[in-house]
Amino acid sequence: MEIIYFEKLESTQKYLSDAIRYKKLSAPVAVIADEQIAGVGSRGNNWEGGAGNLYTSIALKESSLPDDLPLISASLYFGWIMRDILYRYDNRVWLKWPNDIYLENDKIGGVITNKITDNFIVGIGVNMRNKSNSYRAVELDIKPSKLLEEYISALDDKASWKSIFSKYRLEFEKSRSYSTHFEGDLIDLSDAVLCDDGSLVKNSERIVNLR
């Protein structure tokens, strides 16, 4: 996969989404920036910060994804792969449903996924060295580009949804102490039921993680 490097971007997600939309680039391709000044996070929030943290977006063809992946859970799938890599460096890292990466009780990063025609644009931010966005850093002594290369290598392994979800099902129990936003409401996860497609059922209502 081609990796395009930048010193500074407003948003890796916006840059790559526009490049794919207007056919300036084609999947598979990744962009990474040393600094991001107006990054895109969940619910329209910004994800930004200086050098030392990971700011990247990756474009993948839908046809390259595992056949059994429920597309509504793409962010959970991509988030778990990053969580798994970070866990090798620090076993306190875990994935809060549906797309937030935590170190113990503190958020350190997240994943946001958009679809443009048959392309998935996966945006990932991880506070590797510096606290930003009021969130903690995992304090890894490696380059962000190295973390991205490890992530791309893991994507190439094309792990099935079934294999990833069997592990995530156990880790979901940690999410029960938290809440998540859905359609403008804050949803308590303490009694939510995790379904096989990665969605939740809460008070007989199905909650999907389209992020």
C-alpha positions as CSV (number, residue, x, y, z in Angstrom):
1,M,0.0,0.0,0.0
2,E,1.3,3.5,-0.9
3,I,1.8,5.8,2.1
4,I,1.8,9.6,1.5
5,Y,3.5,11.7,4.1
6,F,2.7,15.3,5.1
7,E,4.2,17.6,7.7
8,K,0.9,19.2,8.3
9,L,-2.7,18.8,7.2
10,E,-6.0,20.2,8.4
11,S,-7.4,16.7,8.4
12,T,-6.1,13.4,7.0
13,Q,-9.7,12.2,6.8
14,K,-10.9,15.2,4.7
15,Y,-7.8,15.2,2.5
16,L,-8.1,11.5,1.6
17,S,-11.9,11.6,1.3
18,D,-11.7,14.5,-1.2
19,A,-8.8,12.8,-3.1
20,I,-10.9,9.6,-3.4
21,R,-14.1,11.4,-4.2
22,Y,-12.5,13.4,-7.0
23,K,-10.3,10.5,-8.2
24,K,-7.0,12.1,-7.4
25,L,-6.0,9.0,-5.5
26,S,-7.3,5.4,-5.5
27,A,-7.5,2.7,-2.9
28,P,-5.5,1.2,-1.3
29,V,-3.6,4.2,-0.1
30,A,-2.8,5.9,3.2
31,V,-2.0,9.4,4.3
32,I,-0.2,10.4,7.5
33,A,0.6,13.8,8.9
34,D,3.1,14.9,11.5
35,E,0.6,17.5,12.7
36,Q,-3.2,17.8,12.3
37,I,-4.9,21.1,13.0
38,A,-8.6,20.4,12.2
39,G,-9.0,16.7,12.3
40,V,-12.4,15.0,12.2
41,G,-13.6,13.0,15.2
42,S,-16.9,11.4,16.2
43,R,-20.1,13.6,16.2
44,G,-18.3,16.4,14.4
45,N,-15.7,16.9,17.1
46,N,-12.1,17.9,16.2
47,W,-9.1,15.6,16.7
48,E,-5.9,17.6,16.5
49,G,-2.5,17.9,17.9
50,G,1.2,18.3,17.3
51,A,4.1,16.0,16.3
52,G,4.6,12.6,18.0
53,N,1.0,11.4,17.7
54,L,-0.6,9.3,15.0
55,Y,-2.8,11.1,12.5
56,T,-3.7,8.9,9.6
57,S,-6.4,7.9,7.2
58,I,-6.5,4.8,5.0
59,A,-8.6,4.1,1.9
60,L,-9.7,0.5,1.2
61,K,-11.9,-1.0,-1.4
62,E,-15.0,-2.7,0.0
63,S,-14.0,-5.8,-1.9
64,S,-10.8,-6.1,0.0
65,L,-12.6,-6.5,3.4
66,P,-13.5,-9.8,4.9
67,D,-16.6,-11.4,3.4
68,D,-18.2,-11.8,6.8
69,L,-17.7,-8.2,8.0
70,P,-21.0,-6.4,8.9
71,L,-20.4,-3.0,7.4
72,I,-22.3,-1.3,10.2
73,S,-19.4,-2.5,12.5
74,A,-16.5,-1.4,10.3
75,S,-15.2,1.1,12.8
76,L,-15.3,-1.5,15.6
77,Y,-13.4,-3.9,13.3
78,F,-10.7,-1.4,12.3
79,G,-10.6,-0.1,15.9
80,W,-9.9,-3.6,17.3
81,I,-7.0,-4.1,14.9
82,M,-5.3,-0.9,16.2
83,R,-6.2,-1.8,19.8
84,D,-4.5,-5.2,19.2
85,I,-1.3,-3.6,18.0
86,L,-1.2,-1.1,20.9
87,Y,-1.9,-3.8,23.4
88,R,1.4,-5.5,22.4
89,Y,3.1,-2.3,23.7
90,D,0.9,-1.7,26.7
91,N,-1.6,-4.4,27.9
92,R,-3.7,-1.7,29.6
93,V,-5.1,-0.7,26.2
94,W,-8.7,-1.7,25.3
95,L,-11.5,-0.8,22.9
96,K,-14.6,0.9,24.2
97,W,-17.7,0.3,22.1
98,P,-17.9,1.3,19.3
99,N,-14.7,3.1,18.2
100,D,-12.8,4.6,21.2
101,I,-9.3,3.4,22.2
102,Y,-8.7,3.6,25.9
103,L,-5.7,3.2,28.3
104,E,-7.2,2.1,31.6
105,N,-10.0,4.7,32.2
106,D,-8.7,7.3,29.8
107,K,-9.3,7.8,26.1
108,I,-6.2,7.9,24.0
109,G,-7.6,7.6,20.5
110,G,-10.3,6.5,18.2
111,V,-11.4,5.4,14.7
112,I,-13.9,7.0,12.4
113,T,-15.1,5.3,9.1
114,N,-16.8,6.8,6.1
115,K,-17.9,5.2,2.9
116,I,-17.5,6.8,-0.5
117,T,-18.9,4.7,-3.4
118,D,-17.1,1.4,-2.9
119,N,-14.3,2.9,-0.8
120,F,-14.0,2.9,3.0
121,I,-12.0,5.8,4.5
122,V,-10.7,4.8,7.9
123,G,-9.4,7.8,10.0
124,I,-7.3,6.9,13.1
125,G,-6.0,9.2,15.8
126,V,-3.8,8.0,18.7
127,N,-2.1,10.1,21.3
128,M,1.2,8.2,21.3
129,R,3.4,10.8,23.1
130,N,1.5,14.0,23.7
131,K,-1.7,14.7,25.5
132,S,-4.1,16.4,23.1
133,N,-7.9,17.0,22.8
134,S,-7.8,16.8,26.6
135,Y,-7.0,13.1,26.3
136,R,-4.2,11.0,27.7
137,A,-1.2,9.7,25.8
138,V,-0.1,6.1,25.7
139,E,3.5,7.2,25.7
140,L,5.0,4.9,23.0
141,D,8.6,5.4,22.1
142,I,8.2,4.6,18.4
143,K,7.5,6.7,15.4
144,P,3.9,7.2,14.2
145,S,5.0,5.9,10.8
146,K,6.1,2.7,12.4
147,L,2.7,2.2,14.0
148,L,1.0,2.9,10.7
149,E,3.2,0.3,9.0
150,E,2.3,-2.3,11.6
151,Y,-1.4,-1.4,11.2
152,I,-1.2,-1.9,7.4
153,S,0.5,-5.2,7.8
154,A,-2.2,-6.3,10.2
155,L,-4.9,-5.2,7.6
156,D,-3.1,-7.3,5.0
157,D,-3.7,-10.4,7.2
158,K,-7.4,-9.9,6.6
159,A,-8.6,-11.3,9.8
160,S,-12.3,-12.4,9.7
161,W,-15.0,-10.6,11.6
162,K,-15.8,-13.9,13.4
163,S,-12.2,-14.2,14.8
164,I,-12.1,-10.5,15.9
165,F,-15.6,-10.4,17.4
166,S,-15.0,-13.6,19.4
167,K,-12.2,-11.6,21.2
168,Y,-14.1,-8.4,21.4
169,R,-17.2,-10.0,22.9
170,L,-15.2,-10.6,26.1
171,E,-13.7,-7.1,26.1
172,F,-17.1,-5.5,25.7
173,E,-17.7,-6.1,29.4
174,K,-15.4,-3.2,30.1
175,S,-17.6,-0.9,28.2
176,R,-20.5,-1.5,30.6
177,S,-19.1,1.1,32.9
178,Y,-19.5,3.8,30.2
179,S,-22.0,5.5,28.0
180,T,-22.1,6.2,24.3
181,H,-23.8,8.8,22.1
182,F,-26.6,7.7,19.7
183,E,-28.8,10.0,17.7
184,G,-28.1,12.9,20.1
185,D,-28.8,10.9,23.3
186,L,-26.3,9.5,25.8
187,I,-26.8,5.8,26.1
188,D,-25.8,3.9,29.3
189,L,-24.1,0.6,28.3
190,S,-24.5,-1.2,31.6
191,D,-27.4,-3.4,30.5
192,A,-27.0,-3.3,26.7
193,V,-26.9,-6.6,24.8
194,L,-24.1,-7.0,22.3
195,C,-25.3,-8.7,19.0
196,D,-23.3,-10.9,16.7
197,D,-23.1,-8.1,14.1
198,G,-21.5,-5.7,16.6
199,S,-24.7,-3.7,17.2
200,L,-26.4,-3.3,20.5
201,V,-29.9,-3.8,21.8
202,K,-31.0,-1.4,24.6
203,N,-34.6,-1.1,25.8
204,S,-35.7,-3.1,22.8
205,E,-34.0,-0.6,20.5
206,R,-31.2,-1.5,18.1
207,I,-28.2,0.7,18.3
208,V,-25.6,0.6,15.4
209,N,-22.1,2.0,15.4
210,L,-22.2,3.9,12.1
211,R,-19.1,6.1,12.7
